[in-house]
Amino acid sequence: MSRESVFTYAAPALKFGNGASAEVGHDLASYGARRVLLVTDPGVMATGHPTRIAEQVWQHGIETVIFDRARVEPTDESLTEAADFALDAESTGSRFDAVLAVGGGSSIDTAKAVNLLLTNPGELMDYVNAPVGQARKPQEPLLPLVAIPTTTGTGSESTTICVLDVLALKVKTGISHVALRPRLAIVDPGLTLTQPAMVTAASGMDILCHALESYTARWYADFDAKRPEQRVPYCGANPIADMWAEKAMTLLATSFRAAVDDGDDAHAREQMAMAATFAGLGFGNAGVHIPHANADPIAGRVRDFEPVDYPEGEPMVPHGMAVSLTAPAAFKFTFDAVPERHIRAARLLDPDSHGKGRDTLPKVLRSLMMDVGLPSGLAEVGYAVADVDDLVSGAMQQQRLLATAPKVPTEEDLAKVFVASMENW
């Protein structure tokens, strides 16, 4: 079969800068919106940002209904609850004609799912990626979705993906379709000043892995040629995604530690917000691979680990933290496929790094993870070697992600990565 010669690129409209969120009423009015559903979570609601934004939207003559129960790390149950709320709100009033997300990736992903179920028939699991769900494609147009992130990391404001935990199966999966991509991303760095240190650390590692995984992903021209109808958002590393990934890593090198150390450092917060935006514009097209595939069972099978700075009484391994825990070992495994990119990434993240071997990038990652206070390995979040087979089984279900790796892993390969990640230092 012939090799691919085409790559694709898409992104939402973007508005970036301090105070940008104050303009969302004007933006929604330009879409002809008259009634909007605002989706957020209790923690973000407590900051006052959603209330202030809703009032500014109202000043443009647009009614705003707030759903403030989005769950940090969404589940099939929490997404269904949000969709039911929206459908009930429509049954007692006029139809919504736009959706507004204010919060982290969890709120934005919840808004994506609600938007899908407001506009298309069926249930949530009909649209969840196979083999967990039926992978049905939306047949009807979705409403305009405006995403205002209040955390720096997930990139959900740029992507076509909604991530969720399916509770009965103890697996993290998602819904992926170009129709889910927000129409407009409004990135206001000032909103991230309320982000706690551990949230900043975990989200920052998500930014970093987005950039690293897209940068080291399988090159788009190494895939088999596709017909037009076979094209998917994740098309592999490509020249445009590379540009965003490199810039994101450069920004992280000078701002990540500072943003964690001093949450009031406005310059570091702005640089982190820009890094998150750039990484999202890259991986939203190139894709991610092994660390993100491994993160799904790590987060989905959590037992009793409760990270600081996250809601009390809700065991979880936050997404960015879950992604980071196997990243050093994963990049040691993929080194042979594209060694020059691994070395280049290490030097972008740490200009003082002069190594040339497979341990170079893992060493840089471990140093950064230690400095920002992340757990030192899977054992610290409650896993043991006896859990490896179960973790491998969960990761192997993420074939959509693993297919993007520059070196596609076997079950044995993933097992070695998980074992090596039990204690990182």
N, C-alpha and C positions, 0 to 999 in steps of 0.2 A: 504494500500500500504506500502511496506517496506521502510525503511529509507536509505538515501544515505550512502555509506561507502567509497567513493572515492572522493578525491579532486585533482584538477589539478594545475599546476604551470608552467608558461612560462615567459620569459623575453628576451629582445634583448641582443645582445652582448654589453658590456659596456667598455668604455675607460674614465677614470676619472683623472683629475689633471690639474694644470696650464700648459698651452702650448699644451694640448692635441689636440686642434683644428687645430694646424699646421700640424698634421699628416694625415689629412683627404684625401689628394691627394694619399698618399700611400694606404690608406684603400680602396678608390674607385678603384684604379688600380688593387687591389687584386680581385675585383669583375669583372674585365675585362671591366670596363667602358671606353668609348671613347668619349661620349657626355653626359653631365649632365645638368639637369635643377636645378638651385638654386632658392629656394623660400624664400623670406624675406619680410619685410614691410618697409615703408618709414623711420620710426624712427630708426630702426636697421640699415638700409642702411646708414643713416647719421653718424653712429658711425664709419664707415669704416671697420667694421669686415667682412661683406660679400665680399667687394672688395678684402681685403687682403686674405681671404680664397679662393676666385675664382682664384687669381693669383697663390697661392700655388698649387691649383689643376691643373692649366694650366702647371705648371712646370713638372708635371708628364705626359704631353702629352694628357691631357683630355680637350676637349672644354667645356666651361661652359657658358650657357645662363642664364641670371638673370631675374627673375620676382620679382620686388620690390614693388608690389602694394597689397600685402596681407593686409587684413583689420583687425585691432584690433577688436576682437569679430566678427568672420566671419559670413557672411550671405549667403543665397542661391545664391544671385546675385553675391557676391564677389567671391565665389568658382567657379561659372560658368564662370566668367570673367577670372579667373586664368587658368581654364581648357581650355578655348577657346584660350588663349595666347599660351599654351603649344602645343595644336593641330596645331595651325597656324605655330608655330616654327618648328614643325616636317614636315609640308607640304612644307616648303621652305628650308629644310635641311635634314640631316639624322635623324633617329629615336633616341630618348633618350634611354639610357640603364641604367640610375640610376637617382634618385631624391635626392637632398640635401636640407634640411631645416635648415635655420640659423635664429633664432629668438625665440620669446616666443611661447606659446601654439597656438596662432593664426596662426603663420607662419607654425608651424609643422602640425596643423590640415589642413591648406590649402594644404600643400604638400601631405598629405594623400589623400585628395579628388582628387587632380590632378592626382596622381599616379593611383587611381582607375579608373578615367575616361579616362586616356591615354591607359589603358590596357584592359578595358572591355566595351562592347557596352552599349548604353542607356544614360539616362540623370541622373542628380544628384538625383532627387526625387525618382527615381527607387530604390535607395539604402538606402534612409533615413529610420530610424526606423519606424515601424508601431506604432500607426495608422496614423501618419502624412504622411509617405511615404509608399512605397511598400515593403521595407525590403528585396529587392532582394539580394541574395548572389553573390559575384563575382565568375565567372566561369573560368576566365583566371588568370594565375599567375601575381602578381604585380611586378614592378621593385624593385630592392634593394633600400631601403630608409634609408638614414643616417640623423639623427637628431642631431643638435647642438643647445641646448637651450641657450639663452642669458638672460633668466629670471629664477628665482628660485621659482617654484611653481606648474605649471600645471601638470607635470609628463607625458605630452603627448609623450615625447621621449620614454616612456616605455609601453604605453598602446595601445589598439586595437580600440580606439575611436576617432572619429572626431566630434567636436561639432559645431553647427551652429544655427543661427537665421533664421527662415522662415518668411520673412518680411510680406507677405500677411496675415499670420495667427497670427502674433505677438507671436510666440512661439519659444522657444529654444529647439532643439532636437539634434539628432546626427546620425551618422552611426557607427555601431559596428560590427566588424568582425576581426577574428584573422589575416587575410591577411593584415590588415592595420598596424599592429605593425611594427615599424622600425626594420630593420635588425641590425643596430648599433646605439647606443646612445653615443655621445661624449660630456661629461660634462666637460667644461673648466671653472672653477670658475672665472678666470680672466675676462671673457666676461661679467660678471654680475656687474662689478664695475661701469658701466654706467647706471645702473638701478636706477631711481629716488625713493625717499622715499616712496611715496604713492603706487607706483608699487610694491616696496619691501613689503610694509605692506599688500596689497591685495593678492599678490602672496604667501606671507608667511601664510596667513590664509587659502589659498587653500591647501598648504602643510599640515597644521595642521588638516584641516577637512578630507583630504585624509586619514591621519593616524588614526584619531579618528573614522571616519565612518567605515573604514575597520576593526578596532580593536573591534568595538561594533556591527559589522554586524551579521546577523543570522549565527550561526555555521553551517558549511557545512553539518554535519551529521544530522541536523534537517530538511533538505529538503527531499522531496520524492526522491526515487531512480530514476536515469536517465539511459536511454540507451546511448551507446557511441555517437550516432549521435545527441543526445539532449544536450550534454555538451556545455556550454557557458563559455567565459572567466571569468565572475563574478560567482564564485562558493561558496561565503560565507567565513566568517572568518575561518582560518585554521592555523596550527602551523607555517608554513613558513611565511605567510603574517603577523602573529602576531609579529614575530621576527623583521621584517622590520619596522612595525608600532611603536613598543616600542622604537627602536633605533632612529627613526625619531623624536619622541616626546622628547626624552632625549636631542638630539642636539638642538631642537628648544628652550628648556628651557634656554639654555645658550647663544644662538646666535641671536634669533629673534629681541629682543629689540635693541641689539647692532648694527645689520645690518641696522635697520631703522634709528637709531640715528646718525650713522656715516657710510655713504656709502663707505668710503675709508678703512674701517676696513677689511683688506684682510682675516684675520682669520675668522671673523664672516661670511664673504661672502662664504668662503670655506665650513664652517659648514652648512650654509643654503643650499648650492648646494648639499651637501651630504644628508641633511635631505630631500630635494626634491626628490633626487634619490631613497633613501630608501623608502619613502612614496609611490612613484610611483611603485616600485617593489612589494609593498604590496597591495595597492588598485587595481592595474592593474589585480589582480587575485581574491582578496576577494570581491571587489566591494565597492560602496558607497551607501548611502541611503537618508534619509529625507532632510538634508541640501542641498544636490546637487539637489534633485528633486524640492525643493522649489526655488532654485536659477534660474532655467530655466525660470519660468514666471517673476520673479523679474527682470532679465536681459532683457527678451524678450518684456516686456510691458513698458519699461522705457519711460518717457515723456521728461523732459528737464534737468535732472540731468547731470552735467558735472564735473567729478572728477578732482582734481588737478593732474598734472603730466601725464595726458593722452591727446591725440590729442584734440585741441580746436575745438569747433563747431560741435562735434560729441557726442550727448547725449548718455550716457551709464552707466550702473552699471557693472563695471568690474567683471569678473567671480568670482574671489576669494572674492571680497567684497560681491557679491550677496550670495555666499555660507555662509559667516560668519554671515550675519544679522539675520538669524533664528536659527543659531546653538545653542546658549544657551537654547532657549526654546525647541528646538528639543531634545536635550540631557536630558533635564528635563523630557520630555515625555517618552523617551526610558529607563530611569533609572531602572524601575521595572524589565525589561527583563533581564538585566545583570548588577546588581548594583556593583558587585565586579570589573568589567572592567571599569565602570565609575569612581569609586574611585581610582583605579590604574592609570588611565590616568591622573586624576587631580594631583596626586602626582608626576608623571613623569614630568608634565609640570610645577609644582610648588612644590618643595620638602617641602616647609613650609605649604602646605595644609594638614590639619589634620581632615577635616570634613568627615562625613560618610553618609550624606543624599543626597537627590536628587538635592539640590541646590549647592552641592560642585563643580562639574565640571562647571556648568553655571557661578558660581562666578569667577572661574579661567579664563574662556574664556572672560568674560566681562572686567576683569582687564587687560588682555593682549590686547584686542581690544582698550581699552581706551589709553593704553600706546603707541600704535603704530599709534594712530590718526585716526582710522576708524570711520565712521558714527555711531552714538549711537543708531540707529534703522531705521526701514523702513520709518518712517515719514521724516527723514532727506534726503532720496533719492527720496522723492516725492510721497509716498503712504499714504493712509488714510484707516480707518476702512471700508469705503465704497468700497474699492478695494478688500477686502478679498475674496469675493465669486469668483471674476475673478482670483485671485492668486491661490485659491484652485483648481479651474477648470484646470488651467495650470499645477499645480503640479500633479494632479491626472492622467494626461496623461503620466507621467513618471513611469509607472508601473514596467518597467524593473529595476528601481532603488528602488522603494518602496518595491518591493518583497524581497529585501535584508535586509530591516530593521529588527531588532530583535523583534520589536513589530509593526506589520503592521498597519498604521493609517487609520482611516475612514476620510471622508470629514470633519466631525465635529472635529476630532482630529487636522487635519491640520489647520482648521479655528482658533482653540484656539492657535496653535503655531504662526500663522501669527499675530493675535491680540496681543499676548504677546510680539511680536517682534517689534511692532510699536515704542515703547520707551523702550530701554533696561536698561536705568539708568537715 
